[in-house]
């Protein structure tokens, strides 16, 4: 695990290393890491609400509202203890286990009639495993280990099966007590651990083509705007492309589509390489033809296949592409 963690934290786009030793490493999270964690968090909330609606189960934030006139038969409570990673806040990672010392905890507590508790545990461990598989490019990475029983509690973990060993990503515990009317099912996960596990999976899949394979639902940037600049062209030509990229960047952000602007001092192939190493889903390539006719190439960074898109349709088209994320 030590070798994998060291390789992971040396991804300069995601981390700045402050101190590293045989036992632990201290890093500052860069913007892509923070965006990735935020996307995981939002998707976690969205998925839990969808499943709660399916079961006609009300969800409350942090505690059950005292204003309701009755106690539902089945209900859930979402609890969130999120660390704020400002520029000076350090994340400490154990080099041997790969586990973060600082933890942002996400927890879903479900309350149901005691006789239905085990049924809910079986159903929700399937839901939670499916969710993990739905936010990775390697769905088979995650599995559920065997149930463990102790006193009045049944426990199970969802684990990521890496070549060098498994890493627990979420724990589920179902408590039932003979004298209590309700059973309680708790699903708990750590955001920092999710960040490291999903980056590790993306890194494992990127060895051949240098593309960090992150699922589009959680990728920190959905689109990058690359420029094909011609050195022999007049300065005004390249300035116009820069202005076009800035305008498109603003429009995409207005439509809540996270967008990356690469280093335009680099040639086009290195701009694309930078995008791929960040796990950006698509790259829009603006060039001379774009200035003349409004068309440009939109390239999938995972397949390198391109399609032709017109400027006037781009923002609407991009919104449709990412409406499920």
C-alpha positions as CSV (number, residue, x, y, z in Angstrom):
1,X,0.0,0.0,0.0
2,X,2.9,2.4,0.7
3,X,4.1,2.4,-2.9
4,X,0.5,3.1,-4.2
5,X,-0.1,5.9,-1.7
6,X,3.2,7.6,-2.6
7,X,2.4,7.4,-6.3
8,X,-1.1,8.8,-5.5
9,X,0.0,11.8,-3.5
10,X,2.6,12.7,-6.2
11,X,-0.2,13.6,-8.6
12,X,0.6,17.3,-8.5
13,X,-2.7,18.4,-10.0
14,X,-4.5,16.9,-6.9
15,X,-2.0,17.2,-4.0
16,X,0.8,19.3,-2.7
17,X,3.1,17.3,-0.4
18,X,4.3,19.1,2.7
19,X,6.0,16.2,4.5
20,X,6.5,12.5,3.7
21,X,8.0,9.6,5.8
22,X,7.8,5.9,6.0
23,X,4.8,6.2,8.4
24,X,2.7,9.0,7.0
25,X,2.4,11.8,4.4
26,X,0.9,15.3,4.9
27,X,-0.7,17.0,1.9
28,X,-2.7,20.0,0.9
29,X,-5.7,19.3,-1.3
30,X,-5.7,21.2,-4.6
31,X,-8.8,22.4,-6.3
32,X,-9.4,19.2,-8.4
33,X,-9.4,17.1,-5.2
34,X,-11.9,19.4,-3.5
35,X,-14.2,19.3,-6.5
36,X,-13.9,15.5,-6.7
37,X,-14.9,15.2,-3.0
38,X,-17.8,17.7,-3.5
39,X,-19.1,15.7,-6.5
40,X,-18.9,12.4,-4.4
41,X,-20.8,14.1,-1.6
42,X,-23.5,15.5,-3.9
43,X,-24.0,12.2,-5.6
44,X,-24.2,10.4,-2.3
45,X,-27.1,12.8,-1.2
46,X,-28.9,12.5,-4.5
47,X,-28.8,8.7,-4.6
48,X,-30.0,8.3,-1.0
49,X,-32.9,10.6,-1.7
50,X,-33.8,8.6,-4.8
51,X,-33.9,5.4,-2.8
52,X,-35.8,6.9,0.1
53,X,-38.4,8.2,-2.4
54,X,-38.7,4.7,-3.9
55,X,-39.6,3.4,-0.4
56,X,-41.8,6.4,0.4
57,X,-39.5,7.1,3.3
58,X,-39.0,10.7,4.5
59,X,-35.4,11.8,5.1
60,X,-34.5,14.5,7.7
61,X,-31.3,16.4,8.0
62,X,-29.3,15.7,11.2
63,X,-32.5,15.0,13.3
64,X,-36.1,14.1,12.9
65,X,-38.2,17.3,12.7
66,X,-40.1,18.0,15.9
67,X,-42.8,19.8,13.9
68,X,-44.3,16.6,12.3
69,X,-47.6,15.5,13.7
70,X,-46.8,11.8,13.7
71,X,-43.8,9.5,13.7
72,X,-43.4,7.7,10.3
73,X,-43.2,3.9,10.3
74,X,-39.9,4.1,8.4
75,X,-37.7,7.2,8.1
76,X,-34.1,8.2,7.7
77,X,-31.8,10.8,9.1
78,X,-28.8,12.2,7.1
79,X,-25.8,13.3,9.2
80,X,-22.8,15.1,7.8
81,X,-19.6,16.1,9.5
82,X,-17.6,17.8,6.7
83,X,-14.1,19.1,7.1
84,X,-13.4,22.5,5.5
85,X,-10.2,22.3,3.5
86,X,-8.9,25.9,3.3
87,X,-5.5,26.5,1.8
88,X,-3.7,25.9,5.1
89,X,-5.6,22.7,6.2
90,X,-3.5,19.6,6.0
91,X,-4.7,16.0,5.2
92,X,-2.6,13.4,7.0
93,X,-2.5,9.9,5.4
94,X,-1.2,6.7,6.9
95,X,1.3,5.2,4.5
96,X,0.8,1.6,5.6
97,X,-3.0,1.4,5.6
98,X,-3.7,4.2,3.1
99,X,-6.3,5.6,5.5
100,X,-6.7,9.4,6.1
101,X,-6.4,10.7,9.7
102,X,-8.8,13.6,9.1
103,X,-12.3,12.4,8.3
104,X,-15.4,14.0,6.8
105,X,-18.1,11.5,7.8
106,X,-21.3,10.9,5.8
107,X,-23.9,8.8,7.7
108,X,-27.4,7.7,6.8
109,X,-29.5,6.3,9.8
110,X,-32.6,4.4,8.9
111,X,-35.3,3.6,11.5
112,X,-37.9,0.9,10.8
113,X,-40.0,-1.7,12.7
114,X,-37.7,-4.1,14.4
115,X,-39.0,-7.1,12.6
116,X,-38.1,-5.5,9.2
117,X,-34.6,-4.5,10.2
118,X,-32.7,-7.4,8.6
119,X,-34.7,-7.1,5.4
120,X,-33.6,-3.4,5.2
121,X,-30.0,-4.3,5.9
122,X,-29.9,-6.8,3.0
123,X,-31.6,-4.4,0.7
124,X,-29.5,-1.4,1.5
125,X,-26.2,-3.2,1.4
126,X,-27.1,-3.9,-2.3
127,X,-28.0,-0.3,-2.8
128,X,-24.8,1.0,-1.3
129,X,-22.6,-1.5,-3.3
130,X,-24.5,-0.4,-6.5
131,X,-23.8,3.3,-5.7
132,X,-20.1,2.7,-5.3
133,X,-20.0,0.7,-8.6
134,X,-22.0,3.5,-10.3
135,X,-19.3,6.2,-9.6
136,X,-16.3,4.3,-10.8
137,X,-15.0,3.1,-14.2
138,X,-14.4,-0.3,-12.7
139,X,-17.8,-1.5,-11.4
140,X,-16.3,-4.9,-10.4
141,X,-13.9,-3.2,-8.0
142,X,-16.4,-3.2,-5.1
143,X,-17.8,-6.2,-3.2
144,X,-19.6,-6.9,0.1
145,X,-17.9,-9.0,2.7
146,X,-19.5,-11.5,5.0
147,X,-22.0,-10.5,7.7
148,X,-20.7,-10.4,11.3
149,X,-23.0,-10.7,14.3
150,X,-22.3,-9.5,17.8
151,X,-24.9,-9.1,20.5
152,X,-27.9,-7.3,18.9
153,X,-25.9,-5.9,15.9
154,X,-25.3,-7.3,12.4
155,X,-22.4,-5.6,10.5
156,X,-21.2,-5.7,6.9
157,X,-18.6,-3.7,4.9
158,X,-18.3,-2.7,1.3
159,X,-14.7,-3.1,0.2
160,X,-12.6,-2.1,-2.8
161,X,-10.6,-5.1,-4.0
162,X,-7.3,-3.8,-5.2
163,X,-4.5,-6.1,-6.5
164,X,-2.4,-5.3,-3.4
165,X,-5.3,-6.0,-1.0
166,X,-8.8,-4.7,0.0
167,X,-9.8,-1.3,1.4
168,X,-13.1,-0.8,3.3
169,X,-15.1,2.1,1.9
170,X,-18.4,1.9,3.8
171,X,-19.8,0.1,6.9
172,X,-23.4,-0.9,7.5
173,X,-24.6,-1.8,11.0
174,X,-28.1,-2.9,12.0
175,X,-29.1,-2.8,15.6
176,X,-32.1,-4.5,17.1
177,X,-33.0,-4.6,20.8
178,X,-35.8,-6.8,22.3
179,X,-37.2,-3.9,24.3
180,X,-37.2,-1.3,21.4
181,X,-40.0,-0.8,18.9
182,X,-37.6,0.4,16.2
183,X,-34.5,-1.2,14.6
184,X,-31.7,1.1,13.4
185,X,-29.6,0.7,10.2
186,X,-26.6,3.0,9.9
187,X,-24.6,3.4,6.7
188,X,-21.3,5.3,7.2
189,X,-18.5,6.4,4.9
190,X,-15.5,8.8,4.9
191,X,-15.2,11.4,2.1
192,X,-11.4,11.5,2.2
193,X,-11.2,7.7,2.0
194,X,-13.6,7.8,-1.0
195,X,-11.3,10.4,-2.7
196,X,-8.2,8.3,-2.3
197,X,-9.9,5.0,-3.3
198,X,-11.4,6.4,-6.5
199,X,-8.2,8.2,-7.5
200,X,-6.3,5.0,-6.9
201,X,-8.7,3.1,-9.2
202,X,-8.4,5.8,-11.8
203,X,-4.6,5.7,-11.6
204,X,-4.6,1.9,-11.8
205,X,-6.5,2.2,-15.1
206,X,-4.3,5.0,-16.6
207,X,-1.0,3.2,-16.9
208,X,-1.2,2.6,-20.6
209,X,-2.6,5.8,-22.0
210,X,-2.0,8.3,-19.1
211,X,-5.7,9.0,-18.9
212,X,-6.9,9.2,-15.3
213,X,-10.1,7.2,-15.7
214,X,-12.7,8.9,-13.4
215,X,-16.4,8.4,-13.9
216,X,-18.1,11.4,-15.5
217,X,-20.4,11.7,-12.5
218,X,-17.6,12.6,-10.2
219,X,-14.9,14.0,-12.5
220,X,-13.7,17.4,-11.1
221,X,-13.9,18.9,-14.6
222,X,-16.4,17.8,-17.3
223,X,-15.0,19.9,-20.1
224,X,-11.6,21.5,-21.0
225,X,-11.2,24.2,-23.6
226,X,-7.9,23.6,-25.6
227,X,-6.6,26.0,-28.2
228,X,-4.8,25.1,-31.4
229,X,-2.6,28.2,-31.7
230,X,-0.6,28.9,-34.9
231,X,2.7,30.7,-34.2
232,X,2.9,32.0,-37.8
233,X,-0.6,33.6,-37.5
234,X,-1.1,37.2,-36.5
235,X,-1.3,38.1,-32.8
236,X,-5.0,39.1,-33.2
237,X,-5.9,35.6,-34.4
238,X,-4.6,34.0,-31.2
239,X,-6.0,36.7,-29.0
240,X,-9.4,36.0,-30.5
241,X,-9.2,32.3,-29.7
242,X,-8.2,33.2,-26.1
243,X,-11.2,35.5,-25.8
244,X,-13.5,32.8,-27.2
245,X,-12.2,30.3,-24.7
246,X,-12.8,32.8,-21.9
247,X,-16.4,33.4,-23.0
248,X,-17.2,29.7,-23.4
249,X,-15.7,29.1,-20.0
250,X,-18.0,31.7,-18.4
251,X,-21.1,30.3,-20.2
252,X,-20.3,26.7,-19.2
253,X,-19.8,27.7,-15.5
254,X,-23.1,29.7,-15.7
255,X,-24.7,26.4,-16.7
256,X,-23.1,24.7,-13.7
257,X,-20.7,22.7,-15.9
258,X,-17.2,22.6,-14.3
259,X,-14.6,23.6,-16.9
260,X,-10.8,23.5,-17.0
261,X,-8.6,26.0,-18.9
262,X,-5.2,24.3,-19.6
263,X,-1.9,26.1,-19.9
264,X,-2.1,27.8,-23.3
265,X,1.6,28.3,-23.6
266,X,1.8,24.5,-24.2
267,X,1.3,23.0,-27.7
268,X,-2.1,21.4,-28.3
269,X,-0.9,17.8,-27.7
270,X,0.4,18.8,-24.2
271,X,-2.7,20.7,-23.4
272,X,-4.7,17.5,-24.1
273,X,-2.2,15.4,-22.1
274,X,-2.7,17.8,-19.1
275,X,-6.5,17.4,-19.5
276,X,-6.3,13.6,-19.6
277,X,-4.1,13.5,-16.5
278,X,-6.8,15.5,-14.6
279,X,-9.5,13.0,-15.6
280,X,-11.4,15.7,-17.7
281,X,-14.2,14.0,-19.5
282,X,-14.2,16.0,-22.8
283,X,-11.9,18.4,-24.5
284,X,-13.2,21.1,-26.9
285,X,-10.5,22.0,-29.4
286,X,-10.8,25.6,-30.7
287,X,-8.9,26.5,-33.8
288,X,-8.9,28.8,-36.9
289,X,-11.9,27.0,-38.4
290,X,-13.8,27.9,-35.2
291,X,-13.2,31.6,-35.8
292,X,-14.3,31.4,-39.4
293,X,-17.3,29.0,-39.3
294,X,-18.2,28.4,-35.6
295,X,-17.4,24.7,-35.6
296,X,-15.0,22.9,-33.4
297,X,-14.0,19.3,-32.4
298,X,-15.3,17.9,-29.1
299,X,-13.1,15.0,-28.1
300,X,-13.9,12.2,-25.6
301,X,-10.7,11.9,-23.5
302,X,-11.5,8.2,-22.7
303,X,-11.8,7.1,-26.4
304,X,-10.1,10.0,-28.3
305,X,-13.1,10.0,-30.7
306,X,-14.3,13.4,-31.8
307,X,-17.5,15.0,-32.9
308,X,-18.2,18.3,-34.6
309,X,-20.2,20.9,-32.6
310,X,-21.2,24.4,-33.4
311,X,-20.6,27.2,-30.9
312,X,-24.2,28.3,-30.7
313,X,-25.3,24.8,-29.7
314,X,-22.5,24.0,-27.4
315,X,-23.8,25.0,-23.9
316,X,-27.2,23.4,-24.5
317,X,-25.5,20.3,-25.9
318,X,-23.1,20.1,-22.9
319,X,-26.0,20.5,-20.4
320,X,-27.8,17.5,-22.0
321,X,-24.6,15.4,-21.9
322,X,-24.1,16.0,-18.2
323,X,-27.7,16.3,-17.0
324,X,-27.4,13.0,-15.1
325,X,-24.3,14.0,-13.1
